[in-house]
Amino acid sequence: MATHRLITPLLDADIEKLHSGDEVLLTGPIYTARDAAHKRLLELLEKKRELPVDLRGQVIYYSGPCPPKPGQVIGSAGPTTAYRMDLFTPAMLEYGVKGTIGKGPRLEKVREACVRYRAVYLAGIGGASALLAKTVKKADIVAYEDLGTEAVHRLEVEDFPLIVAYDIYGGDIYSEGIGKYKEI
């Protein structure tokens, strides 16, 4: 396993170097979107309309950041359970999103979409939302402000720690990890 420092937006050359289990320190803009925002984004894609934010080459973080306390850029911003976005993910990857961040395993169709559309699923660290928020240097709402914490935010992150869960080669850290323990 290797550690990679990546800068967004992600390029195919960046993604080709990644394998399930690798560590990533991500720097640059990422975009938050949860269930309600994904529903709206998918509706636009289905109608062949432009999205409010060009997400091609970008990374979507499944998070609904808390409002900041005085002196903070953002409140706690941890990953949410990713499988809740599985209905939307293949279409988002086909559109050109190059990475998603969440926690936990996904449906097989998401792993297959990562291979087909050359994208990665990155696992965030659950239970560390206050610490992860410290990697956020700037935060702005860029779409769907009416959704409150589920609005689409543009976060500028620096050395955001992640693990490659699904790679473009079909690697899956969840099934690989379980396999290791079955051998014991």
Contacts in CASP RR format, 6 or more apart in sequence:
PFRMAT RR
TARGET T0000
AUTHOR 0000-0000-0000
METHOD contacts of the structure
MODEL  1
MATHRLITPLLDADIEKLHSGDEVLLTGPIYTARDAAHKRLLELLEKKRE
LPVDLRGQVIYYSGPCPPKPGQVIGSAGPTTAYRMDLFTPAMLEYGVKGT
IGKGPRLEKVREACVRYRAVYLAGIGGASALLAKTVKKADIVAYEDLGTE
AVHRLEVEDFPLIVAYDIYGGDIYSEGIGKYKEI
1 19 0 8 1.000
1 21 0 8 1.000
1 22 0 8 1.000
1 23 0 8 1.000
2 17 0 8 1.000
2 19 0 8 1.000
2 22 0 8 1.000
2 23 0 8 1.000
3 22 0 8 1.000
3 23 0 8 1.000
3 24 0 8 1.000
3 25 0 8 1.000
4 14 0 8 1.000
4 17 0 8 1.000
4 18 0 8 1.000
4 22 0 8 1.000
4 23 0 8 1.000
4 24 0 8 1.000
4 25 0 8 1.000
5 24 0 8 1.000
5 25 0 8 1.000
5 27 0 8 1.000
5 159 0 8 1.000
6 14 0 8 1.000
6 24 0 8 1.000
6 25 0 8 1.000
6 26 0 8 1.000
6 27 0 8 1.000
7 26 0 8 1.000
7 27 0 8 1.000
7 28 0 8 1.000
8 26 0 8 1.000
8 27 0 8 1.000
8 28 0 8 1.000
8 29 0 8 1.000
8 30 0 8 1.000
8 57 0 8 1.000
8 58 0 8 1.000
8 59 0 8 1.000
9 29 0 8 1.000
9 56 0 8 1.000
9 57 0 8 1.000
9 58 0 8 1.000
9 59 0 8 1.000
9 98 0 8 1.000
10 57 0 8 1.000
10 58 0 8 1.000
10 59 0 8 1.000
10 98 0 8 1.000
10 99 0 8 1.000
10 120 0 8 1.000
11 57 0 8 1.000
12 118 0 8 1.000
15 98 0 8 1.000
15 118 0 8 1.000
15 119 0 8 1.000
15 120 0 8 1.000
15 167 0 8 1.000
15 168 0 8 1.000
16 168 0 8 1.000
18 24 0 8 1.000
18 120 0 8 1.000
18 164 0 8 1.000
18 167 0 8 1.000
18 168 0 8 1.000
19 164 0 8 1.000
19 167 0 8 1.000
19 169 0 8 1.000
19 171 0 8 1.000
20 164 0 8 1.000
20 165 0 8 1.000
20 166 0 8 1.000
20 167 0 8 1.000
20 170 0 8 1.000
20 171 0 8 1.000
20 172 0 8 1.000
20 173 0 8 1.000
20 176 0 8 1.000
21 163 0 8 1.000
21 164 0 8 1.000
21 165 0 8 1.000
21 173 0 8 1.000
21 176 0 8 1.000
22 163 0 8 1.000
22 164 0 8 1.000
22 167 0 8 1.000
23 161 0 8 1.000
23 162 0 8 1.000
23 163 0 8 1.000
23 164 0 8 1.000
24 122 0 8 1.000
24 161 0 8 1.000
24 162 0 8 1.000
24 163 0 8 1.000
24 164 0 8 1.000
25 159 0 8 1.000
25 160 0 8 1.000
25 161 0 8 1.000
25 162 0 8 1.000
26 59 0 8 1.000
26 122 0 8 1.000
26 157 0 8 1.000
26 159 0 8 1.000
26 160 0 8 1.000
26 162 0 8 1.000
27 157 0 8 1.000
27 158 0 8 1.000
27 159 0 8 1.000
27 160 0 8 1.000
28 156 0 8 1.000
28 157 0 8 1.000
28 158 0 8 1.000
29 58 0 8 1.000
29 154 0 8 1.000
29 155 0 8 1.000
29 156 0 8 1.000
29 157 0 8 1.000
30 58 0 8 1.000
30 59 0 8 1.000
30 60 0 8 1.000
30 61 0 8 1.000
30 101 0 8 1.000
30 154 0 8 1.000
30 155 0 8 1.000
30 157 0 8 1.000
30 160 0 8 1.000
31 53 0 8 1.000
31 55 0 8 1.000
31 58 0 8 1.000
31 59 0 8 1.000
31 60 0 8 1.000
31 61 0 8 1.000
31 142 0 8 1.000
31 152 0 8 1.000
31 153 0 8 1.000
31 154 0 8 1.000
31 155 0 8 1.000
32 60 0 8 1.000
32 61 0 8 1.000
32 62 0 8 1.000
32 63 0 8 1.000
32 64 0 8 1.000
32 65 0 8 1.000
32 77 0 8 1.000
32 151 0 8 1.000
32 152 0 8 1.000
32 153 0 8 1.000
32 155 0 8 1.000
33 41 0 8 1.000
33 60 0 8 1.000
33 61 0 8 1.000
33 62 0 8 1.000
33 85 0 8 1.000
33 150 0 8 1.000
33 152 0 8 1.000
34 62 0 8 1.000
34 63 0 8 1.000
34 64 0 8 1.000
34 80 0 8 1.000
34 84 0 8 1.000
34 85 0 8 1.000
34 150 0 8 1.000
35 84 0 8 1.000
35 85 0 8 1.000
35 150 0 8 1.000
36 144 0 8 1.000
36 147 0 8 1.000
36 150 0 8 1.000
37 143 0 8 1.000
37 144 0 8 1.000
37 147 0 8 1.000
37 150 0 8 1.000
37 151 0 8 1.000
37 152 0 8 1.000
38 85 0 8 1.000
38 87 0 8 1.000
38 88 0 8 1.000
38 92 0 8 1.000
39 88 0 8 1.000
40 144 0 8 1.000
41 51 0 8 1.000
41 55 0 8 1.000
41 88 0 8 1.000
41 92 0 8 1.000
42 87 0 8 1.000
42 88 0 8 1.000
42 91 0 8 1.000
42 92 0 8 1.000
44 50 0 8 1.000
44 51 0 8 1.000
44 52 0 8 1.000
45 51 0 8 1.000
45 91 0 8 1.000
45 92 0 8 1.000
45 95 0 8 1.000
46 91 0 8 1.000
51 95 0 8 1.000
51 143 0 8 1.000
52 142 0 8 1.000
52 143 0 8 1.000
52 144 0 8 1.000
52 152 0 8 1.000
53 142 0 8 1.000
53 143 0 8 1.000
53 152 0 8 1.000
53 154 0 8 1.000
55 92 0 8 1.000
55 95 0 8 1.000
55 96 0 8 1.000
55 97 0 8 1.000
56 95 0 8 1.000
56 96 0 8 1.000
56 97 0 8 1.000
56 98 0 8 1.000
57 96 0 8 1.000
57 97 0 8 1.000
57 98 0 8 1.000
57 99 0 8 1.000
58 97 0 8 1.000
58 98 0 8 1.000
58 99 0 8 1.000
59 97 0 8 1.000
59 98 0 8 1.000
59 99 0 8 1.000
59 100 0 8 1.000
59 101 0 8 1.000
59 122 0 8 1.000
60 92 0 8 1.000
60 97 0 8 1.000
60 99 0 8 1.000
60 100 0 8 1.000
60 101 0 8 1.000
61 77 0 8 1.000
61 79 0 8 1.000
61 100 0 8 1.000
61 101 0 8 1.000
61 102 0 8 1.000
61 155 0 8 1.000
62 79 0 8 1.000
62 80 0 8 1.000
62 81 0 8 1.000
62 82 0 8 1.000
62 84 0 8 1.000
62 85 0 8 1.000
62 100 0 8 1.000
62 101 0 8 1.000
62 102 0 8 1.000
63 77 0 8 1.000
63 78 0 8 1.000
63 79 0 8 1.000
63 80 0 8 1.000
63 101 0 8 1.000
63 102 0 8 1.000
64 77 0 8 1.000
64 78 0 8 1.000
64 80 0 8 1.000
64 149 0 8 1.000
64 150 0 8 1.000
64 153 0 8 1.000
65 74 0 8 1.000
65 75 0 8 1.000
65 76 0 8 1.000
65 77 0 8 1.000
65 78 0 8 1.000
65 133 0 8 1.000
65 136 0 8 1.000
65 139 0 8 1.000
65 149 0 8 1.000
65 153 0 8 1.000
65 155 0 8 1.000
66 74 0 8 1.000
66 75 0 8 1.000
66 76 0 8 1.000
66 77 0 8 1.000
66 129 0 8 1.000
66 149 0 8 1.000
67 75 0 8 1.000
67 149 0 8 1.000
68 74 0 8 1.000
68 75 0 8 1.000
68 139 0 8 1.000
69 75 0 8 1.000
72 133 0 8 1.000
73 133 0 8 1.000
73 136 0 8 1.000
73 137 0 8 1.000
73 138 0 8 1.000
73 139 0 8 1.000
74 133 0 8 1.000
74 136 0 8 1.000
74 139 0 8 1.000
74 153 0 8 1.000
74 155 0 8 1.000
75 130 0 8 1.000
75 133 0 8 1.000
76 129 0 8 1.000
76 130 0 8 1.000
76 132 0 8 1.000
76 133 0 8 1.000
77 129 0 8 1.000
77 132 0 8 1.000
77 133 0 8 1.000
77 136 0 8 1.000
77 155 0 8 1.000
78 124 0 8 1.000
78 126 0 8 1.000
78 127 0 8 1.000
78 128 0 8 1.000
78 129 0 8 1.000
78 132 0 8 1.000
78 133 0 8 1.000
79 101 0 8 1.000
79 102 0 8 1.000
79 103 0 8 1.000
79 123 0 8 1.000
79 124 0 8 1.000
79 125 0 8 1.000
79 126 0 8 1.000
79 129 0 8 1.000
79 132 0 8 1.000
80 102 0 8 1.000
80 103 0 8 1.000
81 102 0 8 1.000
81 103 0 8 1.000
81 104 0 8 1.000
82 100 0 8 1.000
82 102 0 8 1.000
82 103 0 8 1.000
82 104 0 8 1.000
82 105 0 8 1.000
82 106 0 8 1.000
82 121 0 8 1.000
83 104 0 8 1.000
83 105 0 8 1.000
83 106 0 8 1.000
83 107 0 8 1.000
85 100 0 8 1.000
86 106 0 8 1.000
86 107 0 8 1.000
86 109 0 8 1.000
86 110 0 8 1.000
89 100 0 8 1.000
89 106 0 8 1.000
89 110 0 8 1.000
89 113 0 8 1.000
90 109 0 8 1.000
90 110 0 8 1.000
90 113 0 8 1.000
90 117 0 8 1.000
92 100 0 8 1.000
93 99 0 8 1.000
93 100 0 8 1.000
93 113 0 8 1.000
93 114 0 8 1.000
93 116 0 8 1.000
93 117 0 8 1.000
93 119 0 8 1.000
94 113 0 8 1.000
94 116 0 8 1.000
94 117 0 8 1.000
96 117 0 8 1.000
96 119 0 8 1.000
97 119 0 8 1.000
98 118 0 8 1.000
98 119 0 8 1.000
98 120 0 8 1.000
99 119 0 8 1.000
99 120 0 8 1.000
99 121 0 8 1.000
99 122 0 8 1.000
100 119 0 8 1.000
100 120 0 8 1.000
100 121 0 8 1.000
100 122 0 8 1.000
101 121 0 8 1.000
101 122 0 8 1.000
101 123 0 8 1.000
101 124 0 8 1.000
101 162 0 8 1.000
102 121 0 8 1.000
102 122 0 8 1.000
102 123 0 8 1.000
102 124 0 8 1.000
103 123 0 8 1.000
103 124 0 8 1.000
103 125 0 8 1.000
103 126 0 8 1.000
104 123 0 8 1.000
104 165 0 8 1.000
104 174 0 8 1.000
105 165 0 8 1.000
105 172 0 8 1.000
105 174 0 8 1.000
105 175 0 8 1.000
106 121 0 8 1.000
106 165 0 8 1.000
106 166 0 8 1.000
110 121 0 8 1.000
110 166 0 8 1.000
111 121 0 8 1.000
111 166 0 8 1.000
111 170 0 8 1.000
111 171 0 8 1.000
111 172 0 8 1.000
113 119 0 8 1.000
114 120 0 8 1.000
114 121 0 8 1.000
114 166 0 8 1.000
114 167 0 8 1.000
114 168 0 8 1.000
114 170 0 8 1.000
115 168 0 8 1.000
115 169 0 8 1.000
115 170 0 8 1.000
118 168 0 8 1.000
119 168 0 8 1.000
120 164 0 8 1.000
120 165 0 8 1.000
120 166 0 8 1.000
120 167 0 8 1.000
120 168 0 8 1.000
121 164 0 8 1.000
121 165 0 8 1.000
121 166 0 8 1.000
122 162 0 8 1.000
122 163 0 8 1.000
122 164 0 8 1.000
122 165 0 8 1.000
123 162 0 8 1.000
123 163 0 8 1.000
123 164 0 8 1.000
123 165 0 8 1.000
123 173 0 8 1.000
124 132 0 8 1.000
124 161 0 8 1.000
124 162 0 8 1.000
124 163 0 8 1.000
125 131 0 8 1.000
125 132 0 8 1.000
125 161 0 8 1.000
125 162 0 8 1.000
132 160 0 8 1.000
132 161 0 8 1.000
135 157 0 8 1.000
135 158 0 8 1.000
135 159 0 8 1.000
135 160 0 8 1.000
135 161 0 8 1.000
136 155 0 8 1.000
136 156 0 8 1.000
136 157 0 8 1.000
137 156 0 8 1.000
137 157 0 8 1.000
137 158 0 8 1.000
138 155 0 8 1.000
138 156 0 8 1.000
139 153 0 8 1.000
139 154 0 8 1.000
139 155 0 8 1.000
139 156 0 8 1.000
140 153 0 8 1.000
140 154 0 8 1.000
141 151 0 8 1.000
141 152 0 8 1.000
141 153 0 8 1.000
141 154 0 8 1.000
142 152 0 8 1.000
142 153 0 8 1.000
142 154 0 8 1.000
143 151 0 8 1.000
143 152 0 8 1.000
144 150 0 8 1.000
144 151 0 8 1.000
144 152 0 8 1.000
145 151 0 8 1.000
163 173 0 8 1.000
164 173 0 8 1.000
165 172 0 8 1.000
165 173 0 8 1.000
165 174 0 8 1.000
166 172 0 8 1.000
166 173 0 8 1.000
END
